[in-house]
Structure formats: structure tokens, C-alpha cells
Amino acid sequence: MIEINYLPFQSARGHQDRGMMKWMVFFLSEHTTSLTDVILREMAMSHKDYFKLNKENSEDRREYCFYFQVGTTQENRIVRNYLYTGLK
């Protein structure tokens, strides 16, 4: 829920705006999709089967390496499929 405790009126603080909540979910979903696209594009361009999350960007200040199995289909050799295999 969106934090609205700063509002001066009790009636406004008690209001639950489902439209705003839906908008925030949409906003986060769109940014997550964009981030996923950027990560997959970088993996494809560099021909790597992993990406690293450095410790400066992780919440617990630890470095992570996410590994994927990369493959193609019989129908289209240009399209790559990425299957997440785990952390190492």
C-alpha cells in the first residue's frame, strides 16, 4: 500500500486508493521487464551464459553470479532460450 500517513486529515489517511496501487504494480512490472531485457541483451551480445550482480548493487553486499543454460529451437536457430540453472 502507498504510504499516506503524512496527510493532515484523518479521512485522507484512511482512504485506500486501489487505482494508485494498480498503477504502482504496473510501474514496477514495466521496470522489471526493462531490466530483464537489458540483462538478456548484454548476455546475448557478450555470448555469456551468466551475469554478475556486484556487491555494490546487492542488498546484502555480497556478489552473486546467476547462471543460465542457453539453447536454440529446431524451428529458429536465431532465437535463444535462457533457462535459469542457479547461483554459483
N, CA, C and O of each residue as an XYZ file, in Angstrom:
352
protein
N       0.833     -1.171      0.000
C       0.000      0.000      0.000
C       0.884      1.243      0.000
O       1.993      1.231      0.536
N       0.389      2.295     -0.596
C       1.118      3.542     -0.675
C       1.069      4.233      0.689
O       0.016      4.283      1.324
N       2.184      4.753      1.127
C       2.279      5.420      2.427
C       1.677      6.815      2.326
O       2.176      7.650      1.572
N       0.590      7.082      3.092
C      -0.034      8.398      3.063
C      -0.222      8.961      4.476
O      -1.071      9.830      4.675
N       0.534      8.493      5.444
C       0.411      8.957      6.829
C       0.800     10.415      7.014
O       0.490     11.009      8.047
N       1.465     10.994      6.043
C       1.895     12.381      6.155
C       0.743     13.364      5.936
O       0.878     14.544      6.257
N      -0.395     12.896      5.392
C      -1.517     13.788      5.117
C      -2.138     14.300      6.414
O      -2.231     13.546      7.382
N      -2.567     15.569      6.457
C      -3.055     16.159      7.701
C      -4.453     15.699      8.126
O      -4.779     15.793      9.310
N      -5.284     15.207      7.211
C      -6.661     14.867      7.538
C      -6.834     13.359      7.719
O      -6.356     12.568      6.907
N      -7.522     12.974      8.794
C      -7.754     11.557      9.085
C      -8.498     10.872      7.937
O      -8.185      9.731      7.594
N      -9.475     11.554      7.342
C     -10.259     10.944      6.259
C      -9.365     10.613      5.063
O      -9.576      9.603      4.391
N      -8.380     11.451      4.797
C      -7.463     11.199      3.679
C      -6.492     10.069      4.007
O      -6.131      9.274      3.139
N      -6.068     10.008      5.291
C      -5.139      8.947      5.683
C      -5.797      7.575      5.648
O      -5.118      6.573      5.423
N      -7.104      7.513      5.867
C      -7.815      6.242      5.867
C      -8.221      5.763      4.489
O      -8.662      4.625      4.335
N      -8.079      6.614      3.485
C      -8.502      6.256      2.123
C      -7.528      5.268      1.490
O      -6.312      5.456      1.545
N      -8.077      4.209      0.885
C      -7.250      3.241      0.167
C      -7.526      3.382     -1.312
O      -8.609      3.034     -1.781
N      -6.566      3.884     -2.042
C      -6.721      4.138     -3.476
C      -6.230      2.937     -4.269
O      -5.030      2.799     -4.504
N      -7.145      2.066     -4.684
C      -6.762      0.877     -5.437
C      -6.187      1.238     -6.806
O      -5.358      0.506     -7.347
N      -6.621      2.350     -7.356
C      -6.085      2.772     -8.651
C      -4.599      3.073     -8.563
O      -3.830      2.703     -9.450
N      -4.198      3.746     -7.489
C      -2.789      4.069     -7.291
C      -1.986      2.794     -7.059
O      -0.866      2.663     -7.554
N      -2.555      1.856     -6.306
C      -1.873      0.597     -6.043
C      -1.656     -0.164     -7.361
O      -0.576     -0.702     -7.605
N      -2.687     -0.201     -8.198
C      -2.586     -0.876     -9.502
C      -1.530     -0.193    -10.363
O      -0.759     -0.861    -11.051
N      -1.495      1.148    -10.325
C      -0.518      1.874    -11.116
C       0.898      1.551    -10.666
O       1.785      1.380    -11.501
N       1.125      1.464     -9.354
C       2.455      1.148     -8.839
C       2.890     -0.253     -9.253
O       4.054     -0.468     -9.594
N       1.951     -1.217     -9.225
C       2.277     -2.574     -9.666
C       2.650     -2.560    -11.143
O       3.621     -3.200    -11.547
N       1.877     -1.828    -11.953
C       2.197     -1.707    -13.379
C       3.564     -1.067    -13.577
O       4.357     -1.536    -14.393
N       3.847      0.000    -12.836
C       5.120      0.718    -12.932
C       6.289     -0.215    -12.611
O       7.272     -0.254    -13.351
N       6.185     -0.965    -11.512
C       7.249     -1.895    -11.133
C       7.384     -3.012    -12.151
O       8.498     -3.429    -12.468
N       6.269     -3.502    -12.667
C       6.293     -4.570    -13.658
C       7.014     -4.121    -14.930
O       7.824     -4.867    -15.481
N       6.723     -2.915    -15.394
C       7.363     -2.392    -16.604
C       8.866     -2.226    -16.408
O       9.640     -2.545    -17.310
N       9.294     -1.731    -15.243
C      10.718     -1.550    -14.994
C      11.436     -2.885    -14.835
O      12.585     -3.022    -15.253
N      10.774     -3.863    -14.237
C      11.369     -5.190    -14.112
C      11.554     -5.812    -15.486
O      12.584     -6.430    -15.758
N      10.557     -5.651    -16.357
C      10.649     -6.169    -17.718
C      11.795     -5.503    -18.465
O      12.547     -6.177    -19.170
N      11.940     -4.196    -18.322
C      13.031     -3.478    -18.986
C      14.386     -3.949    -18.487
O      15.310     -4.133    -19.279
N      14.513     -4.146    -17.186
C      15.766     -4.626    -16.607
C      16.090     -6.025    -17.120
O      17.239     -6.313    -17.453
N      15.089     -6.888    -17.185
C      15.280     -8.239    -17.710
C      15.765     -8.182    -19.157
O      16.675     -8.918    -19.538
N      15.164     -7.318    -19.956
C      15.572     -7.165    -21.356
C      17.024     -6.716    -21.465
O      17.764     -7.212    -22.314
N      17.430     -5.797    -20.626
C      18.808     -5.291    -20.654
C      19.791     -6.403    -20.280
O      20.823     -6.569    -20.930
N      19.468     -7.158    -19.238
C      20.351     -8.244    -18.802
C      20.483     -9.303    -19.884
O      21.592     -9.739    -20.194
N      19.355     -9.722    -20.466
C      19.402    -10.746    -21.524
C      20.133    -10.237    -22.762
O      20.865    -10.994    -23.400
N      19.947     -8.986    -23.104
C      20.642     -8.416    -24.275
C      22.152     -8.425    -24.048
O      22.917     -8.808    -24.934
N      22.573     -8.006    -22.867
C      24.003     -7.994    -22.561
C      24.592     -9.407    -22.576
O      25.707     -9.606    -23.058
N      23.854    -10.383    -22.052
C      24.327    -11.767    -22.070
C      24.448    -12.262    -23.512
O      25.416    -12.939    -23.856
N      23.466    -11.925    -24.356
C      23.488    -12.363    -25.749
C      24.636    -11.708    -26.514
O      25.326    -12.374    -27.286
N      24.841    -10.418    -26.307
C      25.890     -9.693    -27.035
C      27.282    -10.154    -26.628
O      28.198    -10.163    -27.450
N      27.446    -10.535    -25.369
C      28.764    -10.951    -24.895
C      28.971    -12.468    -24.986
O      30.043    -12.971    -24.647
N      27.938    -13.200    -25.445
C      28.000    -14.662    -25.585
C      28.354    -15.341    -24.260
O      29.144    -16.284    -24.224
N      27.755    -14.844    -23.175
C      27.981    -15.436    -21.862
C      26.713    -16.142    -21.396
O      25.608    -15.781    -21.800
N      26.877    -17.145    -20.547
C      25.734    -17.874    -20.005
C      25.473    -17.484    -18.545
O      24.856    -18.247    -17.802
N      25.932    -16.317    -18.140
C      25.756    -15.853    -16.764
C      25.773    -14.335    -16.728
O      26.212    -13.682    -17.675
N      25.292    -13.786    -15.630
C      25.529    -12.372    -15.353
C      25.842    -12.214    -13.879
O      25.384    -12.990    -13.040
N      26.630    -11.195    -13.581
C      27.059    -10.958    -12.202
C      26.339     -9.746    -11.635
O      26.164     -8.726    -12.302
N      25.933     -9.889    -10.397
C      25.416     -8.768     -9.623
C      26.499     -8.435     -8.610
O      26.761     -9.209     -7.689
N      27.125     -7.278     -8.786
C      28.241     -6.956     -7.896
C      27.740     -6.560     -6.514
O      26.568     -6.230     -6.332
N      28.627     -6.597     -5.566
C      28.248     -6.383     -4.164
C      27.745     -4.976     -3.892
O      26.993     -4.770     -2.939
N      28.135     -4.013     -4.694
C      27.658     -2.638     -4.501
C      26.170     -2.502     -4.831
O      25.505     -1.597     -4.327
N      25.645     -3.397     -5.675
C      24.245     -3.317     -6.088
C      23.336     -4.327     -5.397
O      22.133     -4.344     -5.659
N      23.874     -5.157     -4.534
C      23.028     -6.128     -3.829
C      22.689     -5.607     -2.437
O      23.458     -4.854     -1.839
N      21.530     -6.018     -1.929
C      21.089     -5.538     -0.620
C      21.977     -6.017      0.512
O      22.207     -5.285      1.474
N      22.481     -7.249      0.407
C      23.296     -7.795      1.495
C      24.799     -7.621      1.268
O      25.615     -8.183      1.998
N      25.153     -6.834      0.246
C      26.559     -6.508     -0.056
C      27.407     -7.738     -0.357
O      28.590     -7.795     -0.021
N      26.775     -8.726     -1.001
C      27.501     -9.915     -1.460
C      27.416     -9.973     -2.977
O      26.433     -9.525     -3.567
N      28.439    -10.520     -3.603
C      28.446    -10.676     -5.058
C      27.731    -11.966     -5.447
O      27.916    -13.004     -4.812
N      26.911    -11.890     -6.496
C      26.181    -13.053     -6.975
C      26.451    -13.265     -8.450
O      26.667    -12.311     -9.198
N      26.438    -14.531     -8.866
C      26.596    -14.877    -10.266
C      25.441    -15.812    -10.643
O      25.333    -16.914    -10.106
N      24.590    -15.374    -11.557
C      23.409    -16.122    -11.973
C      23.718    -16.848    -13.284
O      24.109    -16.217    -14.266
N      23.541    -18.176    -13.299
C      23.880    -18.987    -14.472
C      22.633    -19.466    -15.207
O      21.599    -19.739    -14.597
N      22.753    -19.562    -16.532
C      21.666    -19.980    -17.398
C      22.159    -21.039    -18.371
O      23.336    -21.072    -18.729
N      21.252    -21.896    -18.791
C      21.529    -22.825    -19.883
C      20.968    -22.158    -21.137
O      19.782    -21.833    -21.195
N      21.817    -21.960    -22.129
C      21.419    -21.264    -23.345
C      21.244    -22.280    -24.466
O      22.109    -23.125    -24.694
N      20.123    -22.188    -25.157
C      19.866    -23.109    -26.256
C      19.037    -22.457    -27.343
O      18.568    -21.329    -27.189
N      18.863    -23.163    -28.429
C      18.027    -22.703    -29.537
C      16.981    -23.769    -29.848
O      17.051    -24.888    -29.339
N      16.026    -23.416    -30.675
C      14.996    -24.363    -31.071
C      15.284    -24.871    -32.479
O      16.053    -24.265    -33.225
N      14.669    -25.969    -32.823
C      14.823    -26.525    -34.174
C      14.222    -25.585    -35.218
O      14.752    -25.460    -36.323
N      13.113    -24.924    -34.868
C      12.405    -24.070    -35.823
C      13.161    -22.790    -36.160
O      13.093    -22.310    -37.291
N      13.877    -22.236    -35.191
C      14.542    -20.959    -35.408
C      15.857    -20.931    -34.641
O      15.863    -20.783    -33.419
N      16.953    -21.070    -35.345
C      18.277    -21.099    -34.713
C      18.747    -19.717    -34.248
O      19.716    -19.613    -33.495
N      18.071    -18.666    -34.688
C      18.468    -17.311    -34.312
C      17.986    -16.978    -32.895
O      18.661    -16.258    -32.160
N      16.824    -17.502    -32.521
C      16.238    -17.220    -31.210
C      16.927    -18.077    -30.153
O      17.069    -19.290    -30.310
N      17.354    -17.417    -29.070
C      17.995    -18.131    -27.971
C      17.033    -18.255    -26.791
O      16.298    -17.320    -26.473
N      17.049    -19.401    -26.161
C      16.267    -19.644    -24.952
C      17.224    -19.677    -23.762
O      18.263    -20.337    -23.797
N      16.847    -18.946    -22.705
C      17.668    -18.915    -21.491
C      16.896    -19.605    -20.377
O      15.786    -19.194    -20.038
N      17.479    -20.647    -19.811
C      16.892    -21.398    -18.700
C      17.769    -21.189    -17.483
O      18.943    -21.562    -17.480
N      17.193    -20.589    -16.445
C      17.946    -20.302    -15.235
C      18.325    -21.603    -14.545
O      17.465    -22.442    -14.278
N      19.623    -21.771    -14.254
C      20.095    -23.008    -13.621
C      20.522    -22.810    -12.166
O      20.649    -23.789    -11.430
N      20.746    -21.573    -11.738
C      21.060    -21.341    -10.342
C      22.204    -20.375    -10.106
O      22.786    -19.821    -11.039
N      22.507    -20.191     -8.831
C      23.607    -19.325     -8.386
C      24.881    -20.112     -8.205
O      24.847    -21.308     -7.917
N      25.986    -19.456     -8.370
C      27.285    -20.069     -8.054
C      28.170    -19.020     -7.434
O      29.315    -19.307     -7.085
